Amino acid sequence: MRLLFAKMNECKNGIKRGTTILTAKPFAYVLNSKHKTSRCDYCLKSGKVSKCSACHCVYYCNRFCQQDAWSIHKTECAKLKKVSPKVVPDMARLMTRIIIKLNQGKSEEMGYYSDTSFRKFKDLMSHYSDIKKDEKRIEHFICLCKILNELFEDTPMPSNVELMAIYGRICINSFNIFDLDMNSIGIGIYLGPSIIDHSCVPNAVATFEGPNIIIRTIEYLPCLDWSQIRISYIDVLKTTKDRRAELQSSYYFWCNCKRCEQPELTTTAAMCPNKSCMYPCSSDTDSCEKCKTRFPDKFKETFDEISDFTAYHLQSMKDMAYLDVSKVCLEKQEGVLHPLNIQHVQTLQSAFDSAISLQHWEEVESYAKRLINGYLTYYGEVHPLTGILYLMMGKIQLYLEKPKQALEALKRAKSILLITHGEKHTLVRENLKPLLHQAIMEESNVKI
């Protein structure tokens, strides 16, 4: 989708934060299979859906979405039906849809990122040589090829070299598609937005309306220079060591952004023994650098033991958070890990998520309040996740009949989400604004 970027480049006053600099439809995308019975395969909206009567593998919310999806699904449908009841993995389905689209002559489709600049699928980096040396990805690729050979048994399919190039382009250029709560619900390839590089301190963010991507600035920019636009490819709630390792493993580059180049004070910090001192201490020192309070004997051993214990349980809860396990970790961390220690913040996140799933709303509110400082520190004051945390906190406080606190949280959410999402986004129009109105009315009634 083309935007009037030329005017923005010529703007003498620069580009304000909260400006949409690019929107795009996906070249190809898939809904995560775990959501297939609760979300439309085409528009990705949640709700009542009906399965395709032919393949019984994909679901749509209405006949209009089914019709719009038919240009790709008419070819995909027969292939999915042929291998049924086998479940085709999401990555294999995405590769299938790309192959179908390329076979339809769509290799010349252009994704514009300025009035005159665009990318085609073949322009996306595949990191072919890196993929060939990556044992895990080669193993994954071989498994995918077996599935694709079965799906395309009676129809033309690209050579293994071409298939690996497609696979590499997906690995390097794909975006996770997020719902309104920033939960991943799918994966897509976007031609124009693939031009944007990474930073752990981004100046732009990607949000979604269904399968369509929206890139908005979160900092003032003197001009629209695509070589300077940065989004984050990964969740930055990690130590520099872990972020760099993930980026190297997934994208084959060593991050040297300003955050990665600066020393970390808080991510692995210990709590000062002096409870009135909140200075982030190193677990390797004998005393607090600020207040000089000495650590107890064998504190380092205790710190490492609790850190290892936390790391083990966080890994075990990667796919499903458990409130009781999170609570045990938080109890052990008390007085040992600094409140801004990454492991502590991640454990709070786990407790928050599991409390939501259990509908323990008082605990959800408590964990949300404790999470805020960690979010502000690692995501920043203007970030979709920070805004959504305030939004969720305000919503819960309304439910708990705390309109004054809810109104304050929702106002904070508004100040952030108007920048990251914009006034026209569904999250702002249909979620935030009604809650704000409700909070204002309830607060007024309390005053009366």
C-alpha positions as CSV (number, residue, x, y, z in Angstrom):
1,M,0.0,0.0,0.0
2,R,1.5,3.3,-1.1
3,L,1.7,6.4,1.1
4,L,2.7,9.9,0.3
5,F,6.2,9.7,1.7
6,A,7.7,12.4,-0.5
7,K,5.9,15.1,1.4
8,M,7.1,13.7,4.7
9,N,10.7,13.8,3.5
10,E,10.3,17.4,2.6
11,C,8.7,18.3,5.9
12,K,10.7,21.1,7.5
13,N,9.4,20.3,11.0
14,G,10.3,16.7,10.9
15,I,8.1,13.7,11.7
16,K,6.2,13.7,15.0
17,R,6.1,10.6,17.1
18,G,2.8,8.7,16.6
19,T,3.0,9.2,12.8
20,T,2.1,6.2,10.6
21,I,5.0,5.9,8.1
22,L,4.0,2.6,6.4
23,T,1.0,0.3,6.1
24,A,1.0,-2.9,4.2
25,K,-1.0,-6.1,3.4
26,P,0.9,-9.3,3.7
27,F,2.4,-11.0,0.6
28,A,1.5,-14.3,2.4
29,Y,0.4,-15.2,5.9
30,V,-1.0,-18.0,8.0
31,L,-3.1,-18.1,11.2
32,N,-1.5,-20.2,14.0
33,S,-3.2,-23.6,13.8
34,K,-4.0,-23.5,17.6
35,H,-6.4,-20.6,16.8
36,K,-8.1,-22.1,13.7
37,T,-11.4,-22.9,15.4
38,S,-11.7,-19.6,17.1
39,R,-10.4,-17.1,14.5
40,C,-11.1,-16.5,10.8
41,D,-8.3,-17.8,8.6
42,Y,-8.6,-14.7,6.4
43,C,-9.3,-11.6,8.5
44,L,-8.0,-13.2,11.7
45,K,-10.9,-11.9,13.8
46,S,-12.0,-14.0,16.8
47,G,-15.6,-15.2,17.1
48,K,-17.9,-17.8,15.6
49,V,-16.3,-19.4,12.5
50,S,-17.3,-22.2,10.1
51,K,-14.9,-24.7,8.5
52,C,-14.3,-25.1,4.8
53,S,-16.7,-27.8,3.7
54,A,-14.1,-29.3,1.4
55,C,-10.9,-29.6,3.4
56,H,-12.3,-29.1,6.9
57,C,-8.9,-27.6,7.8
58,V,-9.5,-23.8,7.7
59,Y,-12.3,-21.7,9.2
60,Y,-13.9,-18.5,8.1
61,C,-16.2,-16.0,9.9
62,N,-18.4,-15.4,6.8
63,R,-18.7,-16.1,3.1
64,F,-17.1,-12.8,2.1
65,C,-13.8,-13.8,3.9
66,Q,-14.1,-17.2,2.3
67,Q,-14.5,-15.6,-1.2
68,D,-11.6,-13.2,-0.6
69,A,-9.3,-16.1,0.5
70,W,-10.3,-18.4,-2.4
71,S,-7.6,-17.2,-4.9
72,I,-5.0,-19.0,-2.7
73,H,-7.2,-21.5,-0.9
74,K,-8.7,-23.0,-4.0
75,T,-5.3,-24.6,-4.7
76,E,-4.4,-25.1,-1.0
77,C,-7.7,-26.7,-0.2
78,A,-7.2,-29.8,-2.4
79,K,-3.7,-30.3,-1.0
80,L,-4.9,-30.1,2.6
81,K,-7.8,-32.5,1.9
82,K,-5.4,-35.0,0.3
83,V,-3.2,-35.3,3.4
84,S,-6.1,-35.1,6.0
85,P,-6.3,-36.0,8.8
86,K,-2.6,-35.0,9.1
87,V,-2.1,-31.6,10.5
88,V,0.2,-29.5,8.3
89,P,2.6,-27.4,10.4
90,D,2.2,-23.6,10.2
91,M,5.6,-23.1,8.5
92,A,4.7,-25.7,5.8
93,R,1.4,-24.0,5.2
94,L,3.1,-20.6,4.8
95,M,5.6,-22.1,2.4
96,T,2.7,-23.7,0.5
97,R,0.9,-20.4,0.2
98,I,4.1,-18.7,-1.1
99,I,4.7,-21.4,-3.6
100,I,1.1,-21.2,-4.8
101,K,1.4,-17.5,-5.1
102,L,4.6,-17.7,-7.1
103,N,3.2,-20.3,-9.3
104,Q,0.3,-17.9,-10.0
105,G,2.8,-15.4,-11.4
106,K,2.8,-13.1,-8.3
107,S,6.6,-13.0,-8.1
108,E,6.5,-9.4,-9.5
109,E,4.2,-8.1,-6.8
110,M,5.6,-5.0,-5.3
111,G,5.6,-3.8,-1.8
112,Y,6.2,0.0,-1.6
113,Y,7.9,1.7,1.3
114,S,8.1,5.1,-0.4
115,D,6.4,6.6,-3.5
116,T,9.0,5.2,-5.8
117,S,10.8,2.5,-3.8
118,F,9.6,-1.1,-3.4
119,R,10.6,-4.7,-2.8
120,K,9.6,-7.9,-4.5
121,F,9.7,-11.3,-2.8
122,K,13.0,-12.1,-4.6
123,D,14.6,-9.0,-3.0
124,L,14.2,-10.3,0.5
125,M,17.4,-11.6,2.1
126,S,17.5,-15.4,2.4
127,H,20.9,-15.8,4.2
128,Y,21.2,-18.9,2.1
129,S,24.8,-19.7,3.2
130,D,24.0,-19.1,6.9
131,I,21.0,-21.4,6.7
132,K,23.1,-24.2,5.0
133,K,25.5,-24.1,8.0
134,D,22.7,-24.0,10.6
135,E,22.1,-27.6,11.7
136,K,18.8,-27.0,13.5
137,R,17.3,-25.1,10.6
138,I,18.6,-27.6,8.0
139,E,16.9,-30.4,10.0
140,H,13.7,-28.3,10.1
141,F,14.0,-27.6,6.4
142,I,14.3,-31.3,5.5
143,C,11.2,-32.1,7.6
144,L,9.3,-29.4,5.8
145,C,10.4,-30.7,2.4
146,K,9.0,-34.1,3.1
147,I,5.6,-32.5,3.9
148,L,5.8,-30.2,0.8
149,N,6.6,-33.1,-1.5
150,E,3.5,-34.9,-0.3
151,L,1.4,-31.7,-0.7
152,F,2.7,-31.0,-4.2
153,E,2.9,-34.6,-5.3
154,D,0.9,-33.9,-8.5
155,T,1.8,-30.3,-9.1
156,P,5.1,-28.4,-10.0
157,M,7.2,-27.4,-7.0
158,P,10.4,-25.3,-6.8
159,S,13.8,-27.0,-6.7
160,N,15.5,-27.7,-3.4
161,V,17.7,-24.7,-3.9
162,E,14.7,-22.5,-4.5
163,L,12.8,-24.0,-1.6
164,M,15.7,-23.2,0.7
165,A,15.7,-19.7,-0.5
166,I,12.0,-19.4,0.3
167,Y,12.6,-21.0,3.7
168,G,15.4,-18.5,4.4
169,R,13.3,-15.5,3.4
170,I,10.6,-16.6,5.8
171,C,13.1,-17.2,8.7
172,I,14.8,-13.8,8.2
173,N,11.9,-11.6,7.1
174,S,8.7,-12.9,8.7
175,F,6.7,-10.9,11.2
176,N,4.7,-12.4,14.1
177,I,1.1,-11.1,13.7
178,F,-0.3,-9.9,17.0
179,D,-3.8,-9.5,18.2
180,L,-5.1,-6.5,20.2
181,D,-3.4,-7.8,23.4
182,M,-0.1,-8.3,21.6
183,N,-0.4,-12.1,21.6
184,S,1.0,-13.8,18.6
185,I,-1.7,-15.3,16.4
186,G,0.0,-15.8,13.1
187,I,3.0,-15.2,10.9
188,G,3.3,-13.1,7.7
189,I,5.7,-11.9,5.0
190,Y,5.5,-8.2,4.3
191,L,7.5,-6.9,1.3
192,G,7.8,-3.2,2.0
193,P,8.3,-3.4,5.8
194,S,11.1,-6.0,5.4
195,I,13.4,-3.0,4.6
196,I,13.3,-2.0,8.3
197,D,16.3,-3.0,10.5
198,H,16.5,-3.9,14.2
199,S,17.4,-2.1,17.3
200,C,16.8,-3.0,21.0
201,V,16.0,0.7,21.4
202,P,13.6,1.2,18.5
203,N,12.3,4.5,17.1
204,A,9.2,2.8,15.5
205,V,6.8,0.0,16.3
206,A,4.8,-2.5,14.3
207,T,1.1,-3.1,15.2
208,F,-1.6,-5.0,13.4
209,E,-5.2,-4.6,12.2
210,G,-6.1,-8.2,11.3
211,P,-3.3,-9.4,9.0
212,N,-2.3,-5.8,7.9
213,I,0.8,-4.2,9.4
214,I,1.1,-0.6,10.6
215,I,4.5,1.0,11.3
216,R,4.4,4.1,13.5
217,T,7.1,6.3,14.9
218,I,7.5,6.4,18.7
219,E,10.2,9.1,18.6
220,Y,10.6,12.4,16.7
221,L,12.4,12.0,13.4
222,P,14.1,14.9,11.6
223,C,13.1,13.2,8.2
224,L,12.0,9.8,6.9
225,D,15.3,8.1,6.3
226,W,14.6,4.3,6.0
227,S,18.2,3.6,6.8
228,Q,17.6,5.1,10.2
229,I,14.2,3.5,11.0
230,R,14.4,0.7,13.6
231,I,11.9,-1.7,15.1
232,S,12.7,-4.5,17.5
233,Y,12.7,-8.0,16.0
234,I,12.5,-9.7,19.4
235,D,11.1,-9.3,22.9
236,V,13.6,-7.0,24.5
237,L,12.7,-8.1,28.1
238,K,16.0,-10.0,28.2
239,T,19.7,-9.4,29.1
240,T,22.0,-8.1,26.5
241,K,23.7,-11.6,26.4
242,D,20.3,-13.3,25.7
243,R,19.2,-10.7,23.2
244,R,22.4,-10.9,21.2
245,A,22.3,-14.7,21.3
246,E,18.7,-14.7,20.0
247,L,19.4,-12.3,17.2
248,Q,22.6,-14.1,16.2
249,S,20.7,-17.5,16.2
250,S,17.6,-16.2,14.4
251,Y,18.9,-13.5,12.1
252,Y,22.7,-14.1,11.9
253,F,23.9,-10.7,13.1
254,W,25.6,-9.3,16.2
255,C,23.6,-6.4,17.6
256,N,25.6,-3.3,18.4
257,C,22.8,-0.9,19.1
258,K,23.3,1.6,21.9
259,R,21.5,-0.5,24.4
260,C,23.7,-3.6,23.7
261,E,26.8,-1.5,23.8
262,Q,26.1,0.1,27.2
263,P,26.9,-1.7,30.5
264,E,23.9,-3.3,32.2
265,L,23.3,-2.2,35.8
266,T,19.9,-3.8,36.6
267,T,19.3,-6.9,34.4
268,T,21.3,-9.3,36.7
269,A,21.3,-7.1,39.8
270,A,21.1,-8.2,43.4
271,M,19.2,-6.5,46.1
272,C,21.2,-4.4,48.5
273,P,21.1,-5.8,52.1
274,N,20.1,-2.4,53.3
275,K,16.3,-2.4,52.6
276,S,16.2,1.4,52.4
277,C,18.8,1.4,49.5
278,M,17.5,0.4,46.1
279,Y,20.8,0.6,44.3
280,P,21.3,-2.3,41.8
281,C,24.2,-4.3,43.1
282,S,26.4,-6.9,41.5
283,S,26.3,-10.3,43.2
284,D,30.1,-10.5,42.8
285,T,30.9,-7.7,45.1
286,D,31.3,-7.8,48.9
287,S,29.3,-4.6,49.6
288,C,26.9,-2.1,48.0
289,E,28.7,0.4,45.9
290,K,26.4,3.2,47.0
291,C,25.7,2.7,50.7
292,K,28.6,0.4,51.5
293,T,26.5,-2.1,53.3
294,R,28.2,-5.5,53.3
295,F,26.5,-8.6,51.9
296,P,26.0,-11.7,54.2
297,D,28.5,-14.6,53.9
298,K,27.8,-16.9,51.0
299,F,25.4,-14.4,49.4
300,K,26.8,-15.1,46.0
301,E,26.0,-18.8,46.4
302,T,22.4,-18.0,47.5
303,F,22.0,-15.6,44.6
304,D,23.3,-18.1,42.0
305,E,21.1,-20.8,43.4
306,I,17.9,-18.7,43.2
307,S,18.9,-17.4,39.8
308,D,19.3,-21.0,38.5
309,F,16.1,-22.1,40.2
310,T,14.2,-19.2,38.5
311,A,15.8,-19.9,35.1
312,Y,14.7,-23.5,35.2
313,H,11.1,-22.7,36.1
314,L,10.8,-19.8,33.6
315,Q,11.9,-22.2,30.9
316,S,9.4,-24.9,32.0
317,M,6.7,-22.2,31.9
318,K,7.6,-21.0,28.5
319,D,4.4,-22.3,26.9
320,M,2.1,-22.3,30.0
321,A,2.5,-20.1,33.1
322,Y,1.6,-21.5,36.5
323,L,0.6,-19.2,39.4
324,D,1.8,-21.5,42.2
325,V,5.2,-22.0,40.6
326,S,5.6,-18.3,39.9
327,K,4.8,-17.5,43.5
328,V,7.4,-19.9,44.8
329,C,10.0,-18.2,42.6
330,L,9.0,-14.7,43.7
331,E,9.2,-15.8,47.4
332,K,12.7,-17.1,46.9
333,Q,13.7,-13.9,45.0
334,E,12.5,-11.6,47.8
335,G,15.5,-9.7,49.2
336,V,17.9,-11.4,46.9
337,L,17.1,-10.3,43.3
338,H,16.7,-6.6,42.6
339,P,13.1,-5.6,41.6
340,L,14.4,-4.7,38.2
341,N,16.4,-7.9,37.7
342,I,15.2,-9.4,34.4
343,Q,14.4,-12.7,36.0
344,H,12.2,-11.0,38.6
345,V,10.3,-9.0,36.0
346,Q,9.9,-12.1,33.9
347,T,8.5,-14.0,36.9
348,L,6.1,-11.2,37.6
349,Q,5.0,-11.4,34.0
350,S,4.4,-15.2,34.4
351,A,2.4,-14.6,37.6
352,F,0.4,-11.9,35.9
353,D,-0.5,-14.1,32.9
354,S,-1.4,-17.1,35.0
355,A,-3.5,-15.0,37.4
356,I,-5.5,-13.7,34.4
357,S,-6.1,-17.2,33.1
358,L,-7.4,-18.1,36.6
359,Q,-9.4,-14.9,36.8
360,H,-7.9,-14.0,40.2
361,W,-8.5,-10.3,39.5
362,E,-7.1,-8.9,42.8
363,E,-3.8,-10.7,42.2
364,V,-3.8,-9.6,38.6
365,E,-4.0,-5.9,39.7
366,S,-1.2,-6.5,42.3
367,Y,1.1,-8.1,39.7
368,A,0.3,-5.4,37.1
369,K,1.3,-2.6,39.6
370,R,4.6,-4.5,40.3
371,L,5.3,-5.0,36.6
372,I,5.0,-1.3,35.6
373,N,8.5,-0.3,36.6
374,G,10.0,-3.2,34.8
375,Y,8.1,-2.4,31.7
376,L,9.0,1.3,31.8
377,T,12.7,0.3,32.3
378,Y,13.0,-2.3,29.5
379,Y,10.2,-1.5,27.0
380,G,10.2,2.2,27.6
381,E,7.5,4.8,28.4
382,V,6.1,4.7,24.8
383,H,5.7,1.1,23.8
384,P,2.6,-1.0,22.8
385,L,3.1,-3.5,25.7
386,T,3.5,-0.7,28.3
387,G,0.3,0.9,27.0
388,I,-1.6,-2.4,27.0
389,L,-0.4,-3.1,30.6
390,Y,-1.9,0.2,31.7
391,L,-5.1,-0.6,29.7
392,M,-5.5,-4.0,31.3
393,M,-4.8,-2.6,34.8
394,G,-7.5,0.1,34.3
395,K,-10.0,-2.5,33.0
396,I,-9.4,-4.7,36.1
397,Q,-9.6,-1.8,38.5
398,L,-13.0,-0.9,37.0
399,Y,-14.2,-4.4,37.6
400,L,-12.9,-4.2,41.2
401,E,-14.8,-0.9,41.6
402,K,-11.8,1.3,41.8
403,P,-12.8,4.0,39.3
404,K,-10.3,6.7,40.5
405,Q,-7.3,4.4,40.1
406,A,-8.8,3.0,36.8
407,L,-9.2,6.5,35.4
408,E,-5.5,7.3,36.1
409,A,-4.3,4.0,34.6
410,L,-6.5,4.5,31.5
411,K,-5.3,8.0,31.0
412,R,-1.7,6.7,31.0
413,A,-2.8,4.0,28.5
414,K,-4.3,6.6,26.3
415,S,-1.2,8.8,26.2
416,I,0.8,5.8,25.0
417,L,-1.6,4.0,22.7
418,L,-2.5,7.2,20.8
419,I,1.2,7.2,19.8
420,T,1.8,3.5,19.2
421,H,-1.6,2.6,17.6
422,G,-3.4,5.9,16.7
423,E,-6.9,7.1,17.3
424,K,-8.4,5.0,14.5
425,H,-7.0,1.7,15.7
426,T,-9.6,-0.9,16.9
427,L,-7.8,-1.1,20.2
428,V,-8.3,2.6,20.9
429,R,-11.8,2.9,19.4
430,E,-13.4,-0.2,20.7
431,N,-11.4,-1.0,23.9
432,L,-9.8,2.1,25.4
433,K,-12.4,4.8,24.7
434,P,-15.4,2.9,26.1
435,L,-13.4,2.0,29.2
436,L,-12.3,5.6,29.6
437,H,-15.9,6.8,29.3
438,Q,-17.0,4.2,31.9
439,A,-14.2,5.3,34.3
440,I,-15.1,9.0,33.9
441,M,-18.8,8.3,34.6
442,E,-18.2,6.0,37.6
443,E,-15.6,8.5,39.1
444,S,-18.2,11.3,38.7
445,N,-20.8,9.2,40.5
446,V,-18.4,8.5,43.3
447,K,-17.8,12.3,43.8
448,I,-21.5,13.0,43.7
